[in-house]
Amino acid sequence: MLAASVSFTLAAAIMRHLASVIPEPVIVFFRFALAVVPFLPWAMVRPGERIMTRRPLAHSGRAALGVGSFLAFSFALARLPFGDAVTLALTTPLWTIAIARLFGDQQPRARMVAVLVGFVGVLMIARPHATLSLAVLAGLAGAALLSLSMRSVRDLGRTEPPARTAFLFLAIGSLIAVPMAVAEWVTPPIDAWPWLAALGLLSASVQFCLSKALAAVKPDRLAIIDYARLPTSILIGLLVWEEIPSTASLAGSALIVLACVASSRSQK
């Protein structure tokens, strides 16, 4: 999970960099399509055994959630300080608990209190960006969709090997992203292709590591490791874009992390 978290943060930084020259839907398409490439040698050996599945609808649903999540996240990345955008993505464990409750999974009161505390942290981050509230909402929507996607990974892990789950997510996601990318198509300039290639490799790493981790452990139990993204993203924002986080953003980020840690440690 640590490898997935680091890869996710670096991939997000590349997406932020590319957003100045390539529309977000095109970036999301390449994020999925190029991430398929490292899996092709594996998939071409005994494809009937390795990539054929009896659960195409489940894989397609997860891919649709993933594309929606990355579209929303890329919108937030292009319009918010890097550290704030990544912090909003870290609300995924809080959404996981809230969504589990909606699905009828009883949650202890301590966890629900932690969810409320976490969203107070979100409001603290959102306040300096009142004129960019749509970007904040997009970041939260991306986290919510990601939590649904992670829930489906856990379910798929009961019958599907991690490599198949990762490959089909990326392959089907590429197809789903095509119409949106075509609608806003801009051919990437030559100097963008190395960044796109790196984005594809990092995205492949994220999906493989994430599928393997979630197949073995519940999403909320992996949350603490995932918080490695927070200091990394703040440091990248400072060094690359000279973004100094506000006091409100730092306090809100701390509340979100504390809420997620508390929720992951509370027992049913």
Buried (B, 14 or more C-beta within 10 A) or exposed (E): BEBBBBBBBBBBBBBBBBBEBBBBBBBBBBBBBBBBEBBEEBBEEEEEEBBEBEBEEBBBBBBBBBBBBBBBBBBBBBBBBBBBBBBBBBBBBBBBBBBBBEEEEEBEEEBBBBBEBBBEBBEBBBBBBEEBEEBBBBBBBBBBBBBBBBBBBBBBBEEBBBBBBBBBBBBBBBBBBBEBBEEEEEEBEEEBEEBBBBBBBBBBBBBBBBBBBBBEBBBBBBBBBBBBBBEBBBEBBBEEBEBEBBEBBBBBBBBBBBBBBBBBBBEE
